[in-house]
Amino acid sequence: MTTQTHTIPPQSGRGFHLKAGETIKIIDPEGQQVSDMWAIVPDDPIDWLSVSQTRDINERLFPAVGESFFSVRGQKILTLVEDQSPGPHDMLFPACNRALYEREGLHDHPNCHDNFMSVLDSEGIEIPSVPDPVNFFQNSTPQPDGRLEVLASRNPPGGYVVLRAETDLLIVLTACSVDFHPTNGSQCTAIEVQLL
Ligand SMILES: [Zn+2]
């Protein structure tokens, strides 16, 4: 079996085509780097990973190893087969976006929302809105009093997850662009991807 390794440079995004049964390994080489993920089913009609359907069907905030991610239409499209990170992962926050940075006084800042849109444009795929992503390695578990706070990622260098496609998919991944908050350990680094 050959393994292809790809690097997503800091504050950027990339798309990967997977056939049903293929697996993808998402690695954080330097640690504390969040990676946003979307999964698009590029059939007609187009379908995509829904974090709300996934929370509902699994009855938990994030799938456990062996559980799956589900699409808007309730189809099982991706399974978490291995998690070699301390977590947690997030399925409550949107992708970072232009407005978030503008609230911090930062204009024309790179962001995961736009990086996702650029990949979809290059693939010639249009969907009606930007779905909320899966935020791997993002430390934002709800607090006991209900507050939602993003803390510094706990992922160590080399922490990774492995996912198996249950149908043909376009996976879009980013190396998150937040460089001022503790989110990514206050430093944006690369994400490495292996298609197995
Ligand atoms: Zn981001």
Residues whose N, C-alpha, C, O or C-beta is under 5 A from the ligand:
A	BS01	ZN	A95 C96 C112 C176 S177 V178
